[in-house]
Structure formats: structure tokens, C-alpha cells
Amino acid sequence: KELASLKVSDVMVGGKVVDTLRLIGSYTKGNKHRDIPLNNHKVINAIEKHITNQMEVRGRFVEPSSPLFRSQKGRFFSPNTMVRLIKRIYEDAGFGHASSHSGR
């Protein structure tokens, strides 16, 4: 649910990736906020690359309120669709028994 709910403004402010990602209660299963430090350079680079790619694909500025991970229709993924997508990514990478929680 958390990944499916993320907006660009949750991870990037003023053109820079935030130091700490704050998941607000409405994003989480338990309805409690959670702070996640973003201090891994590979994660930061991946976020920057993803947003840059979104800008190139759309040919314009990415709105801060837009989904960080967009569906084919440009909308937020549903939590169930995100789980299936992550499962498929793990399977394609050879981690057949991994789940969406394995990356935590």
C-alpha cells in the first residue's frame, strides 16, 4: 500500500531527494506514520533517474502531486496491482519465493 500511494512530492522537494521519507498514516496498512531514511546512494540515484525518466516520457514537468509510480493510464497503482507487479519483478530476477514485503 505504501509504494502505491507515494507521490513525487513525498520523495523530492525543490529538485532534491528528501533525507527522510515520511509515510503518512493514510499510506500505511496500520494507519500509523513511518519515517524511512533515504541515505542509500543507490536508492537516491534510482529515485532521481526514475523521476527524470518520467519527465522525458511525458515531455514536461512532473507535478509534485502526481504518482511516483504511474500506471499505464497515468494514475496511482492500486495496492493489489503493485503487489503483483513487485512479485513479477522478483520472479523475473530469479527470486521466485520473494514477496512485496521482502524488500523491507
C-alpha positions in Angstrom: 0.0 0.0 0.0 2.8 2.4 0.8 4.5 2.3 -2.6 1.2 2.5 -4.5 0.4 5.7 -2.5 3.6 7.6 -3.0 3.6 11.0 -4.7 6.6 12.7 -6.3 6.4 15.4 -3.5 6.9 12.6 -0.9 10.4 11.8 -2.2 11.5 15.0 -3.9 11.4 18.6 -2.7 13.0 21.5 -4.6 14.5 19.2 -7.1 16.3 17.2 -4.4 15.5 13.7 -2.9 14.5 14.1 0.7 16.7 12.7 3.5 13.7 11.0 5.2 10.6 9.7 3.6 7.6 10.2 5.8 4.8 7.8 5.2 1.7 9.4 6.5 -1.0 7.3 8.2 -3.3 7.1 5.2 -0.5 5.4 3.2 0.2 2.6 5.7 -1.7 -0.6 6.5 -1.8 0.2 10.2 -2.7 3.9 9.6 0.4 5.0 11.5 3.1 7.3 10.1 6.5 5.9 9.5 9.8 7.6 8.8 12.2 5.9 6.3 15.7 7.4 6.0 16.8 7.7 2.4 20.6 7.6 2.9 21.5 4.9 0.4 23.1 6.5 -2.7 21.8 3.7 -4.9 18.2 4.4 -3.8 18.6 8.1 -4.2 20.1 7.7 -7.7 17.3 5.3 -8.7 14.6 7.8 -7.5 16.3 10.7 -9.4 16.6 8.5 -12.5 13.0 7.4 -12.3 11.7 10.9 -12.0 14.0 12.1 -14.8 12.7 9.3 -17.0 9.1 10.3 -16.1 9.8 13.8 -17.2 11.3 12.6 -20.5 8.4 10.2 -21.2 5.8 12.9 -20.5 7.8 15.6 -22.2 7.2 18.1 -19.4 7.5 18.9 -15.7 6.2 16.2 -13.4 3.6 17.6 -11.0 4.6 17.1 -7.3 1.1 15.7 -6.6 1.5 13.1 -9.4 2.1 9.4 -8.5 5.7 8.4 -8.1 4.8 5.1 -9.8 2.3 5.7 -12.5 0.0 3.1 -14.1 -0.3 2.9 -17.9 -3.2 5.3 -17.5 -1.0 7.8 -15.6 -2.8 7.1 -12.3 -1.8 5.6 -9.0 -1.5 1.8 -8.9 -3.9 0.0 -6.7 -2.1 -1.7 -3.8 -3.0 -5.2 -5.2 -1.7 -4.3 -8.6 1.6 -3.0 -7.0 1.9 -6.3 -5.1 1.5 -8.3 -8.4 4.0 -6.0 -10.2 6.6 -6.4 -7.5 6.1 -10.2 -7.4 6.6 -10.3 -11.2 9.8 -8.3 -10.9 11.2 -10.6 -8.2 10.3 -13.7 -10.4 11.9 -12.2 -13.4 15.1 -11.6 -11.3 15.1 -15.2 -10.1 13.6 -14.7 -6.7 10.5 -16.7 -7.1 9.6 -17.0 -3.4 10.0 -13.4 -2.6 7.0 -11.2 -1.8 6.3 -7.4 -1.7 7.5 -7.4 1.9 10.8 -9.0 1.1 12.3 -5.6 0.2 11.6 -4.0 3.5 
